[in-house]
């Protein structure tokens, strides 16, 4: 099931980065471990993680002992940065009904409500960092083995 707001790639990126935030700083985690723990398709996750590495959110190391780690402390990476890297931030500007021109002067049916929701979503994503997100996640795949 896909979320109403973000792409599947973005959901997987948020899940993987949250998992990496729980690992010791600088320690590499293999894609195999990530896909096994989080139940994400291997090749799909590989492309997502490479994208995050290109955008300097993750460090990537190839080879037998390779893997991925956060490129900066988890407290310095917001959810917004992950969403921006994968899906972009059009949701902060676009009309929820898809109209090219939607404003207070020419609003769609849900313009006022969407504007409020969009602002709240932006605030949530930009204030919540990956360290907080990882620690608050109570799902079993994020608990120590």
C-alpha positions in Angstrom: 0.0 0.0 0.0 1.4 3.4 -1.0 1.1 6.5 1.1 -1.1 9.3 0.0 1.7 11.8 0.1 5.0 10.3 -1.0 6.2 7.9 -3.6 7.2 4.3 -2.7 10.8 5.3 -3.3 10.5 8.1 -0.7 8.8 5.8 1.8 11.7 3.3 1.4 14.3 6.0 1.7 12.7 7.2 5.0 12.6 3.7 6.3 16.3 2.9 5.3 17.7 6.2 6.6 15.8 5.7 9.9 17.4 2.3 10.2 20.9 3.7 9.4 20.4 6.3 12.1 20.3 3.6 14.7 23.7 2.1 13.6 27.0 3.2 15.2 28.2 6.4 13.5 30.4 5.6 10.5 29.6 1.9 10.5 28.6 0.6 7.1 25.4 -1.4 6.7 25.0 -3.7 3.7 22.0 -3.5 1.4 21.4 -7.2 2.2 20.9 -6.3 5.9 18.7 -3.4 5.1 16.5 -5.4 2.7 16.3 -8.3 5.0 15.3 -6.2 8.0 13.0 -3.8 6.2 11.5 -6.1 3.6 12.4 -3.8 0.6 13.3 -5.2 -2.8 17.1 -5.3 -3.1 17.6 -3.6 -6.5 15.0 -1.0 -5.8 16.6 -0.1 -2.6 20.1 -0.1 -4.2 19.0 2.6 -6.6 17.4 4.7 -3.9 20.5 4.5 -1.7 22.8 5.4 -4.5 20.6 8.5 -5.2 20.9 9.5 -1.5 24.7 9.0 -1.7 24.9 11.2 -4.8 23.0 13.9 -2.9 25.5 13.5 0.0 23.0 12.3 2.5 24.6 8.9 2.7 28.2 7.5 2.3 28.6 4.6 0.0 31.4 2.1 -0.2 31.5 -0.7 -2.8 32.9 -4.1 -2.3 32.6 -7.1 -0.1 32.8 -5.1 3.1 30.9 -2.2 1.6 27.6 -0.7 2.4 26.0 2.6 3.5 26.1 5.0 6.4 24.8 8.4 7.1 27.0 11.2 5.6 26.4 13.5 8.6 25.0 13.0 12.1 21.4 11.9 12.1 20.4 15.0 14.1 21.5 17.2 11.2 19.3 15.3 8.6 15.7 16.3 8.5 12.9 14.3 7.0 12.4 17.2 4.6 15.9 16.6 3.2 15.0 13.0 2.4 11.7 13.9 0.8 13.4 16.7 -1.2 16.1 14.3 -2.4 13.7 11.6 -3.6 10.4 13.2 -4.5 11.2 16.9 -4.7 9.2 19.5 -2.9 6.5 20.3 -5.4 3.9 19.4 -2.7 4.8 22.6 -1.0 3.7 24.6 -4.0 1.2 22.6 -6.1 -2.5 22.6 -6.0 -3.8 19.3 -4.5 -6.4 19.1 -7.4 -3.7 19.7 -10.0 -4.7 23.2 -11.3 -1.8 25.1 -12.7 -3.0 28.3 -11.2 -4.5 28.0 -7.7 -4.4 31.0 -5.4 -6.4 32.9 -2.8 -7.7 34.9 -5.8 -8.6 31.9 -7.8 -8.9 29.0 -5.3 -9.8 25.4 -6.0 -12.4 23.7 -3.8 -9.9 22.7 -1.1 -7.3 25.5 -1.5 -7.7 27.0 2.0 -7.6 23.6 3.8 -4.7 22.3 1.7 -2.7 25.4 2.3 -3.0 24.8 6.1 -2.2 21.1 5.8 0.7 21.8 3.5 2.2 24.3 6.0 1.8 21.8 8.8 3.4 19.0 6.8 6.3 21.3 5.9 6.8 22.1 9.5 6.7 18.5 10.6 9.2 17.4 7.9 11.6 20.3 8.5 11.6 20.0 12.3 11.8 16.2 12.7 15.3 14.9 12.2 16.2 11.3 11.4 17.7 10.7 14.9 14.3 11.6 16.5 12.4 9.6 13.9 14.5 6.5 14.4 14.3 6.6 18.2 10.5 7.2 18.2 9.9 4.3 15.7 8.5 1.4 17.7 8.3 -1.1 14.8 10.1 -4.4 15.5 12.4 -4.2 12.5 14.1 -1.2 14.1 14.7 -2.8 17.5 18.1 -4.3 18.3 18.5 -8.0 17.6 
